[in-house]
């Protein structure tokens, strides 16, 4: 049975799209579900939350995955709308948080249209600042946003690549402990491509390069073994899985060339993860170890970041893992990778709450830290984080880049994680109140606040001095 979200669930746009795809009228679908057409109309317009019995009726009647349709998109819309109305250009339009919630929950299509218009405005504004000419008819989202949106809409699961990786493993007859050597021998035997590990003095900042003239895959010595294996898998995907990758890119309906290329790179990395961590055995291992990330590293010969990435892809229908979100942040607080999930929706520029443990993990390098956090709406989730170092390709005095990798899920999975066994045993969970960015957080007593939330202006009271510069009106 699928895990369903807790609380009120509105599925209007998804329900309407399902009905239209099935070519059914409201009366026909209502009749098949055993409800009135007027009630179905209220559901489609998000004027009523869907009940759990009706969700199961939908799943049985139309053979759909309940988690796909029951995932509430309103949280994502609220975060983006809040961000839009915190932009200086929208300052004169003073919508309250209640207004934004109402817009997202009851008028989802209008909210989506407003977001699309603002994204187009941002593109033209950025171009104007850089004195570039913009063809309004060809305004497109940025590649990172294109690809991230597609990954999230696809559930970050691609069965074609899972099957291709499993077939590759069988053909290469990969042995535990000898995966890199076996894979290199197989790619030479089947494709006449050599694999060479090259010195940094030759590769410079490159980690991987395909030498077309000599038919060689060149890998930098700066990478540890698990990264070399991963990059070898990426190149194999680009050589062997072009039909599968091209098919997925076509399905994405992304037409921007750079976005397509970024998606191809992302899908190639997905294939490499499948190659190193086969779906069935990896899912079984996560359940056996209760998501012990370090134990999974040892078992599959993968890095901490690779393990976390792979965990977010365990979304095969009928064989799903816990739904997690993923985050990678640097020491300055910049987020270089993020994938929403587990009930947490990141703002476009969000995730920079100093109370949140990914930002604190740099105090204890290479140690896994765990935090239960609570958002303003009462949603609690678990975050597991650890810092990792990247290969150093620059001068020694500059040092290697360090990132915090974070994996998180809803607090209802507390009993299924090894990191929270003590909390379960002691029946005590202390949640840290956080936000997903100061501009969308209205906690009035936060000592870490660096900006005022949407709709509030700075007011200085000379008779008082609070801990921070910004004092939120309660």
C-alpha positions in Angstrom: 0.0 0.0 0.0 1.4 3.4 -0.9 2.4 5.9 1.8 0.1 8.8 1.7 0.7 12.3 3.1 -0.8 13.3 6.4 -3.4 16.1 6.6 -5.6 17.7 4.0 -4.8 16.8 0.4 -5.9 18.8 -2.6 -5.3 17.3 -6.0 -7.4 19.5 -8.3 -5.1 20.0 -11.3 -3.9 16.4 -11.2 -7.4 15.1 -11.1 -8.5 17.3 -13.9 -5.5 16.2 -16.0 -6.2 12.6 -15.3 -9.8 12.9 -16.4 -8.9 14.8 -19.6 -6.2 12.2 -20.5 -8.9 9.5 -20.1 -11.2 11.5 -22.3 -14.0 11.5 -19.6 -16.6 14.1 -18.8 -17.0 15.1 -15.2 -20.3 13.2 -15.1 -18.7 10.0 -16.4 -15.8 10.1 -14.0 -18.1 11.0 -11.1 -20.3 8.0 -12.0 -17.3 5.6 -12.1 -16.1 6.9 -8.7 -19.5 6.8 -7.1 -19.6 10.5 -6.3 -21.6 13.5 -7.6 -20.5 15.6 -10.5 -20.8 18.7 -8.4 -18.4 17.2 -5.7 -15.9 16.2 -8.5 -16.1 19.8 -9.7 -15.2 21.1 -6.2 -12.3 18.6 -6.0 -10.9 19.7 -9.4 -11.0 23.3 -8.3 -9.3 22.5 -5.0 -12.4 23.7 -3.1 -12.5 20.4 -1.2 -9.7 18.2 0.0 -9.8 14.6 -1.3 -10.5 11.8 1.3 -8.2 8.8 1.7 -11.1 6.4 0.7 -11.6 8.3 -2.5 -7.8 8.2 -3.2 -7.9 4.4 -3.0 -10.9 4.4 -5.2 -9.0 6.4 -7.8 -6.1 4.0 -7.6 -8.3 0.9 -8.0 -10.4 2.4 -10.8 -7.7 3.9 -13.0 -4.6 1.9 -12.0 -2.5 4.9 -10.9 0.2 5.2 -8.3 -1.4 6.9 -5.3 1.8 8.7 -4.2 2.0 10.4 -7.6 -1.5 11.8 -7.5 -1.6 12.5 -3.7 1.5 14.6 -3.6 0.3 18.1 -2.9 1.8 20.7 -5.3 0.4 23.7 -3.4 3.5 23.8 -1.1 5.7 24.3 -4.1 3.5 27.0 -5.5 3.3 28.8 -2.1 7.1 28.9 -1.8 7.6 30.3 -5.3 4.7 32.8 -5.0 6.1 34.0 -1.7 9.5 34.5 -3.3 8.0 36.4 -6.3 6.1 38.8 -4.0 9.3 39.4 -2.0 11.0 40.8 -5.2 11.4 44.6 -5.1 9.5 44.9 -8.4 6.4 43.5 -6.7 6.7 45.7 -3.5 3.5 47.7 -4.2 1.4 44.5 -4.5 1.0 43.7 -0.8 -0.5 40.2 -0.7 -0.6 38.5 2.7 0.5 35.0 3.4 -3.2 34.0 3.6 -3.7 35.5 0.1 -0.9 33.5 -1.3 -2.1 30.3 0.3 -5.6 30.9 -1.2 -4.1 31.6 -4.6 -2.1 28.4 -4.6 -4.8 26.1 -3.1 -7.9 27.4 -4.9 -6.5 28.8 -8.2 -3.5 26.6 -9.0 -3.6 27.3 -12.7 -3.7 31.0 -12.2 -0.7 30.7 -9.8 1.2 28.7 -12.4 0.5 31.4 -15.0 1.7 34.1 -12.7 4.9 32.2 -12.0 5.5 31.7 -15.7 5.0 35.4 -16.4 7.4 36.4 -13.6 10.0 33.9 -14.9 9.8 35.6 -18.3 10.1 39.0 -16.7 13.2 37.9 -14.8 14.8 36.6 -18.0 14.2 39.9 -19.8 15.3 42.0 -16.8 18.6 40.1 -16.6 19.1 40.5 -20.3 18.4 44.2 -20.0 21.0 44.6 -17.3 23.6 42.8 -19.5 22.5 44.9 -22.6 21.5 41.8 -24.5 18.6 41.7 -26.9 15.8 39.3 -26.1 13.4 37.6 -28.5 10.3 37.6 -26.3 8.9 34.6 -28.2 11.9 32.6 -27.3 12.2 33.3 -23.6 13.1 30.0 -21.8 13.8 29.1 -18.2 17.4 28.5 -17.3 18.9 25.0 -17.8 19.3 24.2 -14.1 15.7 25.1 -13.5 14.5 23.2 -16.6 16.3 20.0 -15.6 15.4 20.2 -11.9 11.7 20.7 -12.8 11.8 17.7 -15.1 13.5 15.5 -12.5 10.9 16.4 -9.9 8.0 15.8 -12.3 9.5 12.4 -13.2 9.9 11.4 -9.6 13.7 11.2 -10.4 13.2 7.6 -11.7 14.0 6.4 -15.2 13.2 2.7 -15.8 14.9 2.7 -19.2 18.3 3.6 -17.7 17.8 1.1 -14.8 17.2 -1.7 -17.3 20.2 -0.6 -19.5 22.5 -0.5 -16.4 21.4 -4.0 -15.3 22.0 -5.4 -18.8 25.5 -3.7 -18.8 26.3 -5.3 -15.5 25.4 -8.7 -16.8 27.4 -8.4 -20.0 30.5 -7.1 -18.2 30.2 -9.8 -15.5 31.1 -7.3 -12.8 32.7 -8.8 -9.7 32.6 -7.3 -6.2 35.9 -5.5 -5.5 36.9 -5.5 -9.2 34.1 -3.4 -10.7 36.4 -0.7 -12.2 38.9 -3.3 -13.8 36.0 -5.4 -15.1 34.2 -2.5 -16.6 37.3 -1.1 -18.2 38.1 -4.5 -19.7 34.5 -4.9 -21.0 34.3 -1.4 -22.6 37.6 -2.1 -24.4 36.4 -5.6 -25.5 33.0 -4.4 -26.8 33.8 -0.8 -28.0 37.6 -0.8 -28.4 37.8 2.1 -26.0 40.8 2.2 -23.6 40.5 3.6 -20.1 43.5 5.6 -18.9 44.2 7.3 -15.6 46.2 10.5 -16.3 48.2 12.9 -14.1 46.8 16.2 -13.0 49.6 18.0 -14.9 47.9 16.6 -18.1 44.3 16.8 -17.1 44.3 20.2 -15.3 40.8 20.9 -14.0 39.3 18.1 -16.1 38.1 15.0 -14.3 37.1 13.1 -17.4 37.6 13.5 -21.1 36.8 11.4 -24.1 39.6 11.3 -26.6 37.8 10.7 -29.9 41.0 10.5 -32.0 42.6 7.7 -29.9 39.3 6.2 -28.7 40.3 6.6 -25.0 38.5 7.6 -21.8 40.9 9.8 -19.8 40.3 10.0 -16.0 42.1 12.3 -13.6 44.3 10.8 -10.9 42.9 13.5 -8.6 39.7 11.4 -8.2 39.4 8.6 -5.7 38.5 5.1 -7.0 34.7 5.5 -6.5 34.7 8.8 -8.5 36.8 7.2 -11.3 34.3 4.3 -11.5 31.4 6.8 -11.6 33.0 8.9 -14.4 33.7 5.7 -16.4 30.0 4.8 -16.0 29.0 8.3 -17.2 31.1 7.9 -20.4 29.8 4.4 -21.0 26.2 5.9 -20.8 27.1 8.5 -23.4 28.6 5.8 -25.7 26.1 3.0 -25.2 22.8 4.5 -24.0 22.2 7.3 -26.5 18.9 5.9 -27.7 17.5 5.6 -24.1 18.8 9.1 -23.2 17.5 10.7 -26.4 14.1 9.1 -25.8 13.9 10.6 -22.2 15.1 14.0 -23.4 12.3 13.9 -26.1 9.7 13.0 -23.5 10.8 15.9 -21.3 9.7 18.4 -24.0 12.7 20.6 -23.2 13.7 22.4 -26.4 16.5 24.7 -25.1 19.8 23.1 -26.4 21.8 23.8 -23.2 19.0 22.5 -21.1 19.0 19.3 -23.2 22.7 18.9 -22.9 22.5 19.4 -19.1 19.7 16.8 -18.9 21.8 14.3 -21.0 24.7 14.8 -18.5 22.3 14.3 -15.6 20.9 11.1 -17.1 24.3 9.8 -17.8 25.2 10.3 -14.2 21.9 8.5 -13.3 23.0 5.5 -15.4 26.4 5.5 -13.6 24.7 5.4 -10.2 22.5 2.5 -11.4 25.7 0.7 -12.6 27.4 1.0 -9.3 24.3 0.4 -7.1 21.8 -2.0 -8.8 18.2 -1.1 -7.9 17.0 -4.3 -6.2 20.1 -5.0 -4.1 20.5 -1.3 -3.2 16.9 -1.0 -2.0 17.2 -4.2 0.0 20.4 -2.9 1.6 18.9 0.4 2.6 16.0 -1.4 4.3 18.4 -3.9 6.0 20.7 -1.2 7.3 17.9 1.3 8.0 19.6 3.8 5.7 23.0 3.6 7.3 24.8 5.8 4.8 28.3 4.8 5.8 27.6 1.1 5.8 26.1 1.5 2.3 29.3 3.3 1.2 31.4 0.3 2.3 29.1 -2.3 0.7 28.8 -0.6 -2.7 32.2 1.1 -2.9 30.6 4.4 -3.5 31.0 7.9 -2.0 28.7 9.5 0.5 27.3 11.9 -2.1 26.8 9.1 -4.6 24.9 7.0 -2.0 22.7 10.0 -1.2 22.0 10.7 -4.9 21.0 7.0 -5.5 18.7 7.0 -2.5 16.6 9.8 -4.1 16.0 7.6 -7.2 14.4 4.7 -5.3 11.0 5.5 -6.8 10.2 2.3 -8.8 6.4 1.7 -8.7 5.7 -1.2 -6.3 9.3 -1.1 -4.9 9.8 2.4 -3.5 12.2 3.6 -0.8 11.6 6.4 1.6 11.0 9.7 -0.3 14.0 12.0 0.4 15.1 15.4 -0.6 18.7 16.1 -1.5 20.9 19.2 -1.0 24.5 20.2 -1.6 25.7 23.5 -0.1 29.1 25.2 0.1 30.8 27.0 3.0 29.4 30.3 1.8 25.8 28.9 1.9 25.4 28.7 -1.9 23.3 25.7 -3.0 24.8 24.0 -6.0 22.4 21.0 -6.1 18.9 20.5 -4.7 16.1 18.2 -5.4 12.8 18.7 -3.6 11.1 15.7 -2.0 10.0 14.2 1.2 7.4 16.9 1.6 9.9 19.7 1.6 9.8 22.3 -1.2 12.8 24.6 -1.6 12.5 28.2 -2.7 14.3 29.1 -5.9 17.0 30.8 -3.9 16.0 29.2 -0.6 17.5 26.8 1.8 19.8 29.3 3.6 18.5 29.1 7.1 21.4 29.3 9.6 19.5 27.1 12.1 19.3 24.3 9.6 22.0 21.6 10.2 23.6 21.5 6.7 24.9 25.0 7.3 26.2 24.0 10.8 27.9 20.7 9.6 31.1 22.6 8.6 31.8 22.9 12.4 32.3 19.1 12.6 33.9 18.0 9.3 33.4 14.4 8.0 30.9 13.6 10.8 27.3 12.7 10.2 24.9 15.0 12.0 21.2 14.6 12.4 18.5 17.1 13.1 14.7 17.1 13.3 13.5 20.5 12.0 10.1 22.1 12.0 8.8 24.6 9.5 6.4 27.4 10.2 3.4 25.4 9.0 4.2 22.7 11.6 5.7 20.2 9.1 8.6 18.3 10.7 11.3 16.5 8.8 14.6 14.7 9.5 17.9 16.0 7.9 21.0 13.8 7.8 24.1 15.7 6.7 27.9 15.4 6.4 30.7 17.4 4.8 32.7 16.0 1.9 35.8 17.1 0.0 36.1 17.3 -3.7 39.2 16.4 -5.7 41.8 19.2 -5.6 43.0 20.2 -9.0 44.4 23.7 -8.1 47.5 24.7 -6.1 48.0 23.2 -2.7 47.7 26.5 -0.9 44.2 27.0 -2.3 43.0 23.8 -0.9 40.2 21.4 -1.8 36.5 22.5 -2.0 34.3 21.3 0.8 30.5 20.8 0.6 27.8 19.8 3.0 25.6 17.0 1.6 22.1 16.7 3.1 19.5 14.1 2.8 16.1 14.5 4.4 12.6 13.0 4.8 9.3 13.4 6.6 9.4 12.8 10.4 6.9 10.0 10.0 9.8 7.8 8.9 11.6 8.2 12.2 11.4 4.5 13.1 12.9 3.5 9.7 16.2 5.3 10.1 19.2 4.0 12.1 20.1 7.6 13.0 16.9 8.2 15.0 16.8 5.0 17.0 17.7 6.8 20.2 14.9 9.3 19.7 12.4 6.5 19.1 13.7 4.6 22.2 13.5 7.7 24.4 10.3 8.8 22.9 11.7 12.3 22.7 12.0 14.4 19.6 13.3 18.0 20.0 12.5 19.9 16.7 14.5 22.9 15.8 12.3 25.7 14.3 13.7 26.7 10.9 12.6 28.4 7.7 13.6 27.9 4.1 15.0 31.4 3.8 14.5 34.7 5.8 12.3 36.3 3.1 9.8 33.5 3.4 10.0 33.0 7.2 8.1 35.1 9.7 9.5 33.7 13.0 9.6 36.7 15.2 12.3 35.6 17.7 15.0 34.3 15.4 18.6 35.4 16.3 19.9 34.3 12.9 17.6 36.6 10.8 19.5 38.3 7.9 16.5 39.9 6.1 12.9 40.9 6.7 10.1 38.6 5.4 7.9 39.5 2.5 5.6 42.5 3.2 7.5 44.0 6.1 9.6 47.1 6.3 12.4 48.1 8.6 11.4 50.1 11.6 13.9 51.3 14.2 12.8 51.7 17.8 15.5 53.7 19.6 14.1 52.7 22.9 14.8 49.0 22.3 17.7 46.9 21.0 17.0 43.3 19.9 19.6 40.6 19.3 19.4 41.1 15.5 19.1 44.1 13.2 15.8 42.9 11.8 12.9 42.6 14.2 9.7 41.0 12.9 6.4 42.3 14.0 4.6 39.6 16.0 
